[in-house]
Amino acid sequence: MLDEIVASTRRRIEPLLRNRINLRAEALSADSALGFGSALSVPGLQVIAEIKRRSPSAGVLASDLVPSDQAVAYVAGGAAAISVLTEPDYFSGSIADLEAVREAVDVPILRKDFVIDSAQIYESKVLGADAVLLIVAILTDDELASLHDAGQSVGLDVLVETHTEHEVERALAISPHIIGVNNRDLATFVTDLATGERLAPTVLGRALAVGESGVSSVEGARRMRVAGFDAILVGEALVRAADPATLIADLKAV
């Protein structure tokens, strides 16, 4: 599935690549990004709340989701930042979703997509994102380092996502400020918080640590806090919640 998504992304961004130079110039002249990393550094377990319509593993999550309204609810609950899925083919996301969230709230925004080229990073800054996601599993070491540099060059924070011990070591080799540990197995799509608990000690003290996927309850949030994570990224549970603001407040209070 991951290979399919990357192949789809390559086709999708072809028009973008022809405009890379202009996009970088626009990114450099765009407003300064809000501090995504700084927001996660605040004491206590911080929540990155995600705008997510569907996923390959869970199917449709919230077909009637209104990104701006959802974002406002997230901020009301105390979300430190908001993650917006912009991948259209497998997650039903869009650039319009990111733009709507940017208009609605003034907390940092993470653009969550399958970034494989610097043009996507420059576009993210132009659209108003404050951080981008780099997935170690889909990038070579050289690509990871180059894209990380590209993000920093235009003032964006970069969340480097890992899934295994080897990927954490690869991430640490580029000295990133923020490392995410995804509790979802990319081969089976099964989530297991034990993944984060196992990998956290390697990250702690070397980068801000974000636990991704699998947290849907206070107990799950508590496990990630005890493991030492600075923040958790929560999507599915929040878009399904009748009262996402209260759920965020509860997750933060562990």
C-alpha positions in Angstrom: 0.0 0.0 0.0 2.8 2.4 0.9 4.4 1.9 -2.5 1.1 2.5 -4.2 0.6 5.8 -2.3 4.1 6.9 -3.2 3.6 6.1 -6.9 0.3 8.0 -6.8 2.1 10.9 -5.2 4.8 11.0 -7.9 2.1 11.3 -10.6 0.2 13.9 -8.6 3.1 16.3 -8.1 4.4 16.3 -11.7 3.0 19.7 -12.5 4.4 21.0 -9.2 8.0 20.1 -10.1 8.1 22.4 -13.1 7.4 25.3 -10.8 10.0 24.4 -8.0 12.2 27.5 -8.4 9.3 29.9 -8.3 7.7 28.1 -5.4 11.0 28.4 -3.4 11.1 32.1 -4.1 7.5 32.5 -2.9 8.2 30.4 0.2 11.1 32.6 1.1 9.0 35.7 0.9 6.0 34.2 2.7 5.1 35.1 6.2 7.3 33.6 8.9 6.1 30.2 10.1 4.6 29.7 13.6 6.8 27.7 15.9 5.6 24.1 15.6 8.5 22.7 17.6 8.1 25.5 20.2 4.5 24.6 20.7 5.4 21.0 21.4 8.1 22.1 23.9 5.6 23.5 26.4 5.6 21.4 29.6 3.0 18.6 29.7 1.8 16.2 27.1 0.9 18.3 24.0 -1.7 17.2 21.4 -1.3 17.5 17.7 -4.9 17.2 16.5 -5.5 15.9 13.0 -7.9 16.8 10.3 -8.5 13.4 8.6 -11.4 12.4 6.4 -10.5 8.7 5.8 -7.6 6.3 5.8 -6.7 3.1 3.8 -6.9 1.0 7.0 -10.1 2.4 8.6 -12.0 3.7 5.5 -14.3 6.7 5.8 -13.9 8.4 9.2 -15.8 11.7 8.7 -17.4 12.2 5.3 -19.1 15.4 6.5 -16.1 16.9 8.3 -15.8 20.7 8.0 -12.1 21.5 8.5 -12.5 25.0 9.8 -15.1 24.0 12.4 -13.1 21.0 13.5 -9.9 23.1 13.9 -11.7 25.6 16.0 -13.0 22.8 18.3 -9.4 21.4 18.5 -8.0 24.8 19.6 -10.8 25.2 22.1 -9.7 21.9 23.7 -6.1 23.0 24.0 -4.5 21.5 20.9 -0.9 22.7 20.6 -0.9 22.3 16.8 -3.1 20.9 14.0 -2.2 18.3 11.4 -3.9 18.4 8.1 -3.9 15.5 5.7 -3.6 16.8 2.1 -3.2 13.5 0.3 -6.3 13.2 -2.0 -6.4 9.7 -3.4 -6.1 7.5 -0.2 -7.0 10.0 2.5 -9.5 12.3 0.8 -7.4 15.3 1.9 -6.8 18.5 -0.1 -4.9 21.7 -0.1 -8.2 23.4 0.4 -8.5 21.7 3.8 -5.2 23.2 4.8 -6.1 26.6 3.6 -9.4 26.5 5.5 -7.7 25.6 8.7 -5.1 28.3 8.2 -7.9 30.8 7.9 -9.7 29.5 11.0 -7.0 29.2 13.6 -3.6 30.7 14.7 -1.9 27.6 16.0 0.9 25.9 14.1 -0.1 23.6 11.2 1.6 20.4 10.2 1.0 19.5 6.5 0.8 15.8 6.5 1.4 14.2 3.1 3.8 11.9 1.4 6.7 14.4 0.8 9.2 13.1 -1.8 10.3 16.4 -3.4 11.4 19.8 -2.2 8.7 21.4 -4.4 6.1 20.0 -2.0 7.9 21.6 0.9 8.0 25.0 -0.7 4.4 24.7 -1.6 3.6 23.9 2.0 5.2 27.1 3.2 3.3 29.2 0.6 0.0 27.6 1.6 0.6 28.6 5.2 1.9 25.4 6.8 4.4 25.7 9.6 5.8 22.2 9.5 6.0 19.3 7.1 6.2 15.5 7.6 9.1 13.4 6.3 8.5 9.6 6.4 11.8 7.8 6.7 10.3 4.6 5.2 9.8 6.2 1.8 13.1 8.1 1.5 16.7 7.2 1.1 19.3 8.7 3.5 20.3 11.3 1.0 16.7 12.3 0.2 15.9 12.5 3.9 18.8 14.8 4.6 18.1 16.9 1.5 14.4 17.4 2.2 15.1 18.1 5.9 17.5 20.9 4.8 14.9 22.2 2.3 12.3 22.5 5.0 14.7 24.4 7.3 15.9 26.6 4.5 12.4 28.2 4.2 11.8 28.3 7.9 9.6 25.3 8.4 9.9 22.8 11.2 10.2 19.2 10.1 8.6 16.1 11.8 10.7 13.1 10.9 8.5 10.0 11.2 9.9 6.6 12.1 8.4 3.1 12.7 11.4 0.9 13.6 14.7 1.0 15.5 16.6 1.2 12.2 14.5 4.1 11.0 15.1 6.0 14.3 18.8 5.6 13.9 18.6 6.8 10.3 16.6 9.8 11.5 19.0 10.6 14.3 21.8 10.7 11.7 20.5 14.0 10.4 20.1 15.5 13.9 16.4 16.5 13.5 14.7 18.7 16.1 11.5 16.5 16.1 11.1 12.8 15.7 7.8 11.0 15.5 7.4 7.3 16.3 4.4 5.9 14.5 2.7 3.0 16.4 1.2 1.7 13.2 2.9 -1.2 11.4 3.1 -0.1 7.8 2.9 -3.7 6.5 -0.2 -4.7 8.5 -1.7 -1.3 9.5 -2.1 -2.7 13.0 -1.4 -0.2 15.8 0.5 -1.1 19.0 1.5 1.5 21.6 4.3 -0.9 22.7 6.1 0.3 19.5 6.4 3.8 20.9 7.2 2.6 24.4 10.1 0.5 22.9 11.5 3.2 20.7 11.1 6.2 22.9 14.3 5.7 24.9 16.4 6.0 21.8 14.8 9.4 20.9 14.5 11.0 24.3 17.2 13.7 25.0 18.1 13.8 21.3 15.0 15.3 19.8 11.4 16.2 20.7 9.5 13.0 20.7 6.0 12.7 19.1 3.9 9.5 19.5 1.8 9.0 16.4 -1.2 6.7 15.8 -3.1 4.4 18.2 -4.0 6.9 21.0 -7.8 7.0 21.4 -8.2 7.1 25.1 -6.8 8.7 28.3 -5.1 5.4 29.1 -3.3 5.5 25.7 -2.2 9.1 26.3 -1.0 8.2 29.7 1.2 5.4 28.3 2.8 7.8 25.8 3.4 10.4 28.6 5.0 7.8 30.9 7.2 6.6 28.0 8.5 10.2 27.8 6.8 11.6 24.7 6.5 15.3 24.5 3.4 15.2 22.3 1.0 12.8 20.7 -0.6 13.0 17.2 -4.3 12.0 17.3 -6.5 11.8 14.3 -9.1 9.0 14.1 -10.4 9.3 17.6 -10.8 13.0 17.3 -12.7 13.1 14.0 -15.0 10.4 15.3 -15.6 12.1 18.7 -18.9 13.8 19.4 -16.9 16.4 21.5 -13.3 16.6 20.2 -12.5 19.6 22.4 -13.3 17.7 25.6 -11.3 14.6 24.4 -8.3 16.8 23.8 -8.5 18.3 27.2 -8.8 14.9 28.7 -5.8 13.6 26.8 -3.7 16.6 27.9 -4.6 16.1 31.5 -2.9 12.8 32.0 
